Amino acid sequence: MTLGVKAVLLKGCAVEQAKPIDTTAAEGYEKQILPAFMLPVVKDVIDAAAPRPGESVLDVACGTGLVARLVAPLVAPGGTVSNLDFDPAMIAVGRRLVECPTTVGLTWHCASALTMPFDDSAFDLVFCLNGLQFLPDQAAGLAEMRRVMKPWGRLVVTVLSSVDRCKGHSLVLRGLERRGVDPTPMLKAFALGDPAMLEALVGNAGFRGASVRPMRARVRFPSAQHFVDALAAGAVATRHALARLPEDQRTSFMREMSEEFRQYQEGGGVATPQEQFILIARAG
């Protein structure tokens, strides 16, 4: 999208400092995680949220700003999109990439989702896509999201399902386990993979009318090597688990992964099934 920018503001973020920020992981997320893991379902998520012209939108755990890129044209004219993430590298990459219609206000905020720098009842629509499970206090994060939403504002959350229903991740996790590598960091990504748990968590935060449904897609890469490399480059939780793999085991691990991924060969590459849940609720 190259339609110009009405306003790009940055508040409370370390990217304002003179010290350079290492954006390697954020760039890996942008180039490898978003296209394969997020894009196959994000259009359905946006359609379900139904942003309207003039609405104020907040994206919590915004990463490099995928939601802003897709939503900004839909809230024009007169809408706003606020992006919030605790990682200054994600904010830095997003600021560089995201443009929006001149009639839409675009802002960036580097802050915790547990103490957001917004007034009460500020937003019509709040997104949190594959971010809620990583919050240190999910209940507090949801309470804060509700605080900043207008009465009857809409909340849209996505989370990964169980690891066994995300087949590529499952193969990597089991492979690490077989080699005595603790894959516990990976499991954080699947912490809210029970829809009943997710619905209860949101209900306890005061939201109403929550509905949860699965979204299924195929995660496509040229090879098992590309799949693993993408996780190592840009997946917050999984790259820490992969880093524990001893150097002298990495070649044999990849040979094993290539064999394990063979069952998902499709069209000259691999296409592994992945399930997520989308939850939609209202603030009141």
C-alpha positions in Angstrom: 0.0 0.0 0.0 1.6 3.2 -1.1 -1.2 5.8 -0.5 0.8 8.0 1.8 0.5 8.6 5.6 -1.6 11.0 7.5 0.3 10.6 10.8 2.9 8.1 12.0 3.7 8.7 15.7 5.9 6.7 18.1 5.3 6.8 21.8 7.3 5.3 24.6 9.5 3.2 22.5 13.2 2.6 22.6 13.5 3.2 18.9 13.6 6.9 19.7 16.9 6.4 21.3 20.2 6.8 19.4 21.4 3.3 20.2 20.8 1.0 17.2 18.3 -1.8 17.6 18.9 -5.3 16.3 16.0 -6.0 14.0 17.2 -9.3 12.8 14.5 -11.4 14.5 11.8 -8.9 13.6 12.8 -9.0 9.9 12.8 -12.8 10.0 9.3 -12.6 11.4 8.2 -10.2 8.7 9.8 -12.2 5.8 9.2 -15.8 6.9 6.5 -16.1 9.6 3.9 -13.6 8.3 3.7 -15.0 4.7 3.5 -18.7 5.6 1.7 -18.7 9.0 -0.4 -15.6 9.2 -1.5 -14.7 5.6 -3.4 -17.9 4.9 -6.0 -17.0 7.6 -5.7 -13.2 8.2 -8.2 -12.2 5.4 -10.8 -14.3 7.1 -10.0 -12.7 10.4 -10.3 -9.2 9.0 -13.6 -10.1 7.3 -15.0 -11.5 10.5 -14.0 -8.3 12.4 -15.7 -6.1 9.7 -13.9 -2.8 10.2 -15.9 0.2 9.0 -15.0 3.7 7.8 -14.2 6.1 10.6 -13.6 3.4 13.3 -10.7 3.5 15.8 -8.7 0.2 15.7 -6.0 -1.1 18.1 -3.7 -4.0 17.3 -2.2 -5.5 20.5 1.0 -7.4 20.0 1.1 -5.9 16.5 4.5 -7.3 15.4 5.5 -5.6 12.2 2.0 -4.2 11.4 0.2 -6.8 9.3 -3.2 -5.8 10.6 -2.5 -2.1 10.0 -1.7 -2.8 6.4 -5.0 -4.6 5.8 -7.3 -2.6 8.1 -6.3 1.0 7.4 -7.9 1.1 3.9 -11.1 -0.3 5.4 -11.5 2.4 8.1 -10.8 5.2 5.6 -11.9 8.0 5.7 -11.5 9.3 9.2 -10.4 6.1 11.0 -7.4 5.5 13.1 -5.1 2.4 13.6 -2.9 2.2 16.7 -0.2 -0.4 16.9 1.2 -1.7 20.2 4.0 -4.1 20.9 6.6 -4.4 23.7 9.4 -5.2 21.2 11.1 -2.1 19.8 12.5 -4.1 16.9 9.0 -5.1 15.7 7.9 -1.4 16.0 11.0 -0.2 14.1 10.4 -2.6 11.2 6.7 -1.9 11.2 7.2 1.9 11.0 9.5 1.4 8.0 7.0 -0.8 6.1 3.5 0.3 6.9 1.8 3.0 4.9 -1.9 3.9 4.9 -4.4 6.2 3.3 -3.9 9.9 4.0 -7.3 10.0 5.7 -6.3 7.5 8.3 -4.3 8.2 11.5 -1.5 5.7 12.1 0.3 5.5 15.5 2.9 3.2 17.0 3.3 2.5 20.7 6.1 0.5 22.4 4.5 -0.6 25.6 3.3 -3.5 27.6 -0.2 -4.9 26.9 -0.7 -4.9 30.6 -0.4 -1.2 31.0 -1.5 0.4 27.7 -1.0 4.1 27.1 -4.6 4.8 26.0 -7.6 6.4 27.5 -10.7 4.4 28.6 -13.2 3.6 25.9 -10.9 4.7 23.1 -11.4 2.0 20.5 -14.2 0.5 18.4 -12.2 -2.6 17.5 -9.3 -4.4 19.2 -7.2 -7.2 17.6 -4.8 -9.5 19.3 -3.6 -12.0 16.7 -1.5 -14.9 18.1 -0.3 -12.7 20.9 -2.5 -13.3 23.9 -0.9 -16.6 24.8 2.5 -14.9 25.2 1.3 -12.3 27.7 2.8 -12.8 31.2 -0.7 -12.3 32.6 -3.4 -13.1 30.1 -6.3 -12.1 32.4 -4.7 -8.7 33.1 -4.1 -8.2 29.4 -7.7 -8.9 28.5 -8.9 -6.6 31.3 -6.7 -3.8 29.9 -8.1 -4.4 26.3 -11.6 -4.2 27.7 -10.7 -0.9 29.5 -9.7 0.8 26.3 -12.7 -0.4 24.3 -15.8 1.5 23.8 -19.1 0.0 25.1 -20.0 -2.7 22.7 -16.7 -2.5 21.0 -15.5 -5.7 19.3 -12.6 -7.9 20.4 -10.9 -10.3 17.9 -8.4 -12.8 19.2 -6.6 -15.6 17.4 -4.5 -18.3 19.1 -2.9 -21.5 17.8 -4.7 -24.7 18.6 -2.9 -27.6 20.3 0.6 -28.5 19.0 -0.7 -31.8 17.7 -3.0 -30.0 15.4 -0.2 -27.8 14.0 1.7 -30.6 12.3 4.9 -28.8 11.3 5.5 -27.5 14.8 4.7 -30.9 16.2 7.3 -32.6 14.0 9.9 -30.2 15.1 9.0 -30.5 18.8 9.0 -34.3 18.8 12.3 -34.3 16.9 13.9 -32.1 19.6 12.5 -34.3 22.3 14.0 -37.4 20.8 17.4 -35.7 20.9 17.1 -34.8 24.6 16.5 -31.1 23.9 13.9 -29.4 26.1 11.2 -28.0 23.8 9.3 -26.2 26.6 9.8 -22.7 25.0 7.8 -23.9 22.0 4.8 -24.8 24.1 4.0 -21.2 25.1 2.7 -20.7 21.6 0.0 -23.3 22.2 -0.9 -22.4 25.8 -4.5 -21.3 24.8 -5.2 -24.1 22.4 -8.3 -25.2 24.3 -11.3 -23.2 23.0 -13.3 -23.7 26.3 -10.3 -22.3 28.2 -10.1 -19.3 25.9 -13.8 -18.6 26.0 -13.8 -18.7 29.8 -10.7 -16.5 30.1 -12.4 -13.8 27.9 -15.7 -14.2 29.8 -14.0 -13.7 33.2 -12.5 -10.5 31.9 -16.0 -9.1 31.4 -16.5 -9.6 27.7 -19.9 -10.8 26.4 -21.2 -12.9 23.6 -17.9 -14.7 22.9 -17.8 -17.1 20.0 -14.9 -19.4 19.1 -14.4 -21.3 15.9 -11.5 -23.1 14.3 -9.6 -21.8 11.2 -7.6 -24.4 9.3 -5.0 -23.7 6.7 -1.8 -25.2 5.1 1.6 -23.8 6.0 3.6 -24.0 2.8 7.4 -23.9 2.4 9.7 -25.2 -0.3 11.2 -27.8 2.1 11.4 -29.0 5.6 14.7 -27.0 5.9 12.9 -23.8 4.9 10.2 -24.5 7.6 12.7 -25.0 10.3 14.8 -22.0 9.2 11.7 -19.8 9.3 11.0 -20.8 12.9 14.6 -20.3 13.8 14.6 -16.8 12.2 11.4 -15.3 13.4 9.2 -17.4 15.7 9.6 -15.9 19.2 9.1 -19.1 21.2 10.4 -21.8 18.8 13.7 -20.2 18.0 14.8 -20.4 21.7 14.1 -24.2 21.7 15.9 -24.7 18.4 18.9 -22.8 19.8 19.3 -25.5 22.4 20.1 -28.1 19.7 23.8 -28.9 19.9 25.8 -27.8 16.9 27.0 -31.3 16.1 23.4 -32.6 15.9 22.0 -30.0 13.5 22.8 -31.8 10.3 21.4 -35.1 11.4 18.3 -33.3 12.9 17.6 -31.7 9.5 17.9 -35.0 7.7 15.4 -36.4 10.2 13.1 -33.5 9.6 13.3 -33.9 5.8 12.2 -37.5 6.2 9.4 -36.6 8.7 8.0 -33.8 6.5 7.9 -36.1 3.5 4.3 -37.1 4.4 3.3 -33.5 3.7 4.9 -33.1 0.3 2.7 -31.1 -2.1 3.4 -29.2 -5.3 7.2 -29.4 -5.1 7.4 -28.4 -1.4 5.7 -29.2 1.9 2.3 -28.1 3.1 1.6 -28.9 6.8 -1.9 -28.6 8.3 -2.3 -25.9 11.0 -5.3 -25.0 13.1 -6.0 -21.8 14.9 -9.0 -20.5 16.8 -10.6 -17.2 16.3 -12.6 -15.6 19.1 -14.9 -12.6 18.7 -16.5 -10.9 21.7 -18.0 -7.6 22.7 -16.9 -5.3 25.6 -20.3 -5.1 27.0 
